[in-house]
Amino acid sequence: MSSPRKTASFKEDADPILTTRATARLLGVAVSTAQQWIESGALPSWKTPGGHRRVRTSAVMRLLENRVKVAQANQAPQVSSFPLDAEFQPVAEPAYPIPQDEGARLKAVHALELVGTSDNPAFDRLTWLASEITDMPMALITLLTSQRQWFVSRAGITLAETPREWAFCSHAILQDDLFVVEDAREDERFKQNPLVTGNPYIRFYAGVPLISRDGFRLGTLCVLDREARRLREKEIRALRELATIASDELKRLGALPALG
């Protein structure tokens, strides 16, 4: 007699039910935007007896995946028509959180001319040090455009970039200091993230914003692990110091005259 209840409970655990606010948080958009998508049918939902909308996590992930596919499909013609400009313009309805100065921030990222490059020995030394000091298997220096998260330097990870929607760093650049996710599988914002559910199976993240000469948060220096964990105080201090060095290097590059 109890088996139907067990089956229903299993399905709910495998595909959690989300409130509108939790849906917005997972998508990285305002609650009002999530409400519009729900009401329009872009996100399948239903109403509780109390009149509240509910959404399955799987529906949210399908929407995210579709948005990524559309962005990837449109990327080639945009790049050919606008070699650098397209991904340095804010998108109308981003599926990720953004700072208030996103437009100016993207211009600052553009001016560095580092997105798409990977031969950066100075940054490579910093990611190696970050990985060694914190005993983390992965370390990155990232820059965020409107479409992607580019790894200027990476240690312990083969990916060169990810869609911006997947970037933990989108949340980190909203902070003034260290942003930490101790267990991504227990965090509503990240537990369905493809970088958590799939390779490289991120559980832990810690990132410090990288600051431009004009005070824009361009990306992060971050470390990642496949296991949940916490940082010790000396590791936190080390990450801050390394991020300051990385920021100083970005400021130096930003002060150099453009080639050509």
N, C-alpha and C positions, 0 to 999 in steps of 0.2 A: 504493500500500500504506500510505502514511503519512496519508492523508486522515482515517480514523476517529479517529486520535489527535489531529489538529488540531481536529476537530469537538468532541471531548470537552474538550480544553483550552479552546476558545473558550467552551463552556457554563459551565465552572467559573469562568473569568474574569468572565463576565457575571453569574453567580450564585454568589458565593463560598461555600465550605463553612466552617462555624464549629464550634469546640469548644463544649462546654457553658459554659465560663468566658467565652469570647468572646460567646456568646449572651446570657448574663446581663449582661455589660457593655453590649451594644447595647440591651438592654431596660431597663437601669437598675435591675435587681433583684438580690437575693442569688443566689449560685450554687445554693443549696438550692431557691429558688423556681423557678429555671429548670429544675432537675432534675425538680421536681414536674410542671411543665407538659409537659416532654418525656415523662415516664413515663405521664402521664395521656392523652397523645395530642393535647393542645391544640397542641403543636408537633410536626409530623411530623418523624421522625428515623430514623436507621438506625445499626446498630452496625458498627464496623470489625472486621477479623479479630482485633484485640487486645481487643475488647469495649468500646471507647469510643464514646459516642454522638456523632453528627455531625448538624448541622442546616444547611439551606440558608438563606442570607440572605433570600431571597424569602419563606420561611415565617415568619421573624421579623417582616418588614415587614407581612405580612398580619395577624399577631396584633396588632401595634401599631395598624394601621388599624382593625381590628374593635373594639379597646378604645376608640379615639377615637370611633368611630361610636356605640357603646353609651353612652359618657359624654355625647355630644351629644344622643342621643335621650332620655336621662333628665334632661337639664339643665332643660328647660322646666318639667315638673311639680315638680321639686325647688325651682326658683326661686319658683314661684308659692306653694308651701306654706311655704317657708322663705326669705323674701326675701333675706337676706344670709348665713344660717348655713351652708347646705349646702356651699358651696365653701370654707368656712373650717374644715372638719372633716377630719382626716387620713383617707385612704382605706386600706382594709384591706391591699391588696397593690398598692402603687404601681408603675407601670411606669417609674419614674424614681428616681434616688438622692435620699435625704432626709437632713437633719441629725437628730441625736438629739433635738433639742428641737422637732421639727416641729409638734407640737400647740400649744405655747406660741407658736411663731413665727407660726403662722397666726392666732392670736388677736391678735397685735401688728399683723399686716397688716390684719385686719378693723377694728381700732380706728382706723386712719388714715382710713377712709372715702374712699379714693382710687381703689379698683378700680372701673372703669366711668366714671371721669372722664377728661377730656382737655384741659380748659382750665386749664393750669398754666404761666403765663408764666415763673415762676422756674425751673422744670425745663426749659422749652423753651430758655432761654438757655444752660443747661448742656449740653444735647445739641448745640446749634449749635456751641458752643465745642469740645466734644469732637471733633466731626466736622472742624472747621476746623484744630485744632491737630495732629491726627493725619493729616489729609488722607484721611479715610475717607469713603466715600459714604453710610454709615449710622451712626446713633448712637441709643441708646435709654436710657431709664430705666424699669426694669421692676419689677413687684411680682409675687410668685408665690403664687397660691392653690393649693389641692389639685387644681384642675381646669384652670387656665389660667395663662398668662403674660400679664399685662396691661401694655400700654405706657402708662405715665403720661405719657411724652413720647417723641416719635419724630422723627427727622430722616432724610429720604431713603428712607423706607419707608412703604407705604400700609397695611399690616396694622395693626390696632388691638390684636390679641391672637393667641396661638397656644395649642393644647393644651399642658398642662404637660409631656406626654411629649416634646414637640419642643424644649423649652427648654434651650439651652446653659447658661442661667443656673442651672438646677438643679444643675449641676456646680460653677458658680462660687461659689454660696453655701455650699459645703462647705469653701471655702478661707478663709484669714485675709487673703489679699492677692490680687493680680492673678492671674487665670486666663486662660491664652492657648491658643488652638488655631491654629497657624500655617497648617495646610492640612487642612481638614475632610475632604477626599476621601481623605486618607491616614490618617485616624484611625478605628479600628474603632468607636469610640463614636458617631461622627457621619456616617460616609460614606454611610449609607443614610437619613439624616434627611431628611424631606420638604422642609425648608428648605435643604438642600444639593443634593438631586437636582432640586428644583423652585424656583420663584420664592420668595425673591430670590437663590437660588444662592450661598449663603454658602460662602466658602472660609476666610476669616480671622475669628477672634473674639477679643476681649479684654474681660474684664469684671472690675470691682472690686465686691465686696459693699457694699451699703448697710446701715448698722448703726443699729438703733433705740436709744432711750434705755436699754433694758434689755439691750442687747448682742445682740439677735436680728438675723440676716441676712435682711432683708426682700425683697431683690431685688438688682439691680445697676445700675450705670452701665456701659454697654458700647458698643464700636464694632465695626463689621463691614465686611468688604470682599468683593468677588466674586473677588478674586485672593489667592493665597497671599502672605504677606509677614511681616516682622518689625517690631517696634517699636524705635525708638531710645530711649535712656535718658531723654532729655528728654520724650519722648512718654509714657513710663511714669509719670514723675513728674507730668506734667500730668493724666493720668487719675486718679491717686491723689488729687491735690488737688481735682479736680472732684467725685470721689466723696465726699470729705470734706464739701464744701459741700452736696452733695445729701443726705448723711446728716444734716447739721446742720439742713437745711430740714425733713426728715422728723421729726426730734426736736422741732422747734418746732411743727409741726402736731400731733404727738402730745401736746404739752403743752396745746394749746388745749382749752377746754371744748366738749363736743359740742353741736351746734346742735339746738334743739327739745327 
